[in-house]
Amino acid sequence: MSNDILAAEFSATPWWWQHAAPYETSDGPGGGDYDVLVVGSGYAGLSSAHELARGGLSVAVLDAQRIGEGASTRAAGLLSGRAGVSKQIDLEALVGRDHAARIFDEADEAYAYLKNLVREQSIECHLEDGGRFVGAHTPAAYDKLAAKAREYNRSGGSRFHMVPRGDQRDYVDSDYWYGGMFTEDAGSIHPSLYHRGLVDLCRAAGVTLVGNNRVLGIAEDGEFRRVAADHGEWRAREVVIATNGYTDTLSPWHQRRLMPISSTISASEHLGAERVRAVLPRGCPVIDTRRVVCYARPAPGGEHILFGGRARFSPLGPAESARILHGQLCEMFPQLADIRVTNAWSGLMAFTFDFMPKIGMHDGVHYAIGCNGGCGIVMMSWLGRQVGRKILGSAPRTSAFEGLDYQGRPLYTGNPWFVPIVGNWWRLRDWLEVRRARAA
Ligand SMILES: Cc1cc2nc3c(=O)[nH]c(=O)nc-3n(C[C@H](O)[C@H](O)[C@H](O)COP(=O)(O)OP(=O)(O)OC[C@H]3O[C@@H](n4cnc5c(N)ncnc54)[C@H](O)[C@@H]3O)c2cc1C
């Protein structure tokens, strides 16, 4: 593939940042005493801080980068409730039917919470609640999706509908998939405008936000914890770690339990509403069932397409990532072969070994961590808030995500060297399955 797919104005920054870049805070690095210190300024950290400050506590948020510069201003903006937390796993087999039902209900509550927050606080972030099409890459994947739809509908009404191949053009102008599932339980958002809305809520509630100040260590100091950062020393009664895919040596315990995995997105040049609508007639995102997932969505305003996935499992520059993603997009939508890419960027997500997000406490420090891919906007906002409520003592019940088994792997210390091997094996299996399905 040639350089031709890169637009002249190609940039390696997120498309979202033209509307809201990571926040440059004017709060000084300083130091000081707070009721709670939050490490990490993504959705989890800010949601926690907002809840705590609303509850009357003094709160500071510290981030090693600019505020929100981690994954939270880089996401694709796909939202979902229960379908987001169990894509990769058999949840009932993992935690049992009753606990699985509680997790599904809480994931739905988390999605409803985000939508309410956006509406009640008038956060202008292009929230769309129009569902999602999940395309099956093989007939067998369609059958598995049908089983998932039954599982989701069992305690959640009838929001998951199977779409036979003959009807899929209502959702996607493509014959790539063998039918799919439409979920009403999904939508999309402008991730960095949503993040900026959380920044504004935190500021209005009196939270101190300090960027470019990495936390280096946390030590007990009587009823306080002493927090050493690049610039200054802090003391707090409680500390929350919300560092997700960017977790560093501050917490080796978490590093041993998380795999940071890079994900990449591209944005198309201006295509116009008619062309975007021709490809995605319902205006809702499409994601597929391959192990190495691909997705596409209209950008807010409906005049560009954003598409993403795992371009490669080893480090790769943005231009090369853009070319690989463009090739994957054209497999699904050959009619887009001529489009140019204006932006390509990546960020880190955190996977746990059982693919479940976690909240809890270790060594006296609270955490909300482990987004496990593309459900982090809803889930990390929610889990951050849950940690805040727990500290305040205002949670109506124990979260279904608390107390889940949280294991590492023998000899694993945080460098997921095996991910390229596993990822390429998954990609090969996807490719073989698609080939076999086409040949049948
Ligand atoms: C390319 C991409 C696409 C995605 N698409 C979607 C999507 O469509 N839908 C969806 O729901 N989710 C999506 N996600 C996942 C989602 O973005 C994340 O789950 C979510 O942003 C995580 O929020 P967080 O607050 O937990 O972590 P982050 O936003 O990653 O914030 C963690 C912060 O911790 C800071 N930090 C780390 N160590 C320290 C330290 N020692 N001291 C101070 N600060 C520290 C980092 O600088 C970082 O800013 C995507 C992610 C990526 C990368």
The ligand as an ORCA input file, in Angstrom:
! r2SCAN-3c Opt
* xyz 0 1
  C      -7.096      3.610     21.128
  C      -8.105      3.298     22.177
  C      -9.449      3.166     21.845
  C     -10.398      2.912     22.834
  N     -11.706      2.881     22.477
  C     -12.649      2.737     23.442
  C     -14.025      2.794     23.118
  O     -14.412      2.989     21.971
  N     -14.928      2.627     24.129
  C     -14.541      2.433     25.425
  O     -15.405      2.301     26.289
  N     -13.227      2.385     25.758
  C     -12.282      2.546     24.802
  N     -10.973      2.519     25.127
  C     -10.609      2.267     26.527
  C     -10.750      3.539     27.363
  O     -10.151      4.612     26.713
  C     -10.079      3.304     28.707
  O     -10.631      2.159     29.297
  C     -10.258      4.449     29.682
  O      -9.905      5.678     29.106
  C      -9.419      4.200     30.908
  O      -9.596      5.274     31.787
  P      -8.734      5.316     33.098
  O      -9.092      6.548     33.819
  O      -8.847      4.042     33.827
  O      -7.206      5.371     32.567
  P      -6.418      6.431     31.670
  O      -7.330      7.380     30.984
  O      -5.484      5.663     30.812
  O      -5.618      7.285     32.744
  C      -4.561      6.726     33.478
  C      -3.641      7.888     33.833
  O      -2.747      7.465     34.859
  C      -1.582      8.255     34.712
  N      -0.481      7.652     35.489
  C       0.052      6.412     35.361
  N       1.030      6.231     36.286
  C       1.110      7.386     37.011
  C       1.927      7.815     38.098
  N       2.865      7.026     38.649
  N       1.748      9.078     38.584
  C       0.791      9.895     38.049
  N      -0.009      9.525     37.010
  C       0.152      8.282     36.504
  C      -1.355      8.257     33.220
  O      -0.515      9.343     32.822
  C      -2.773      8.363     32.680
  O      -3.124      9.678     32.324
  C      -9.991      2.761     24.173
  C      -8.650      2.878     24.504
  C      -7.707      3.154     23.546
  C      -6.272      3.288     23.921
*
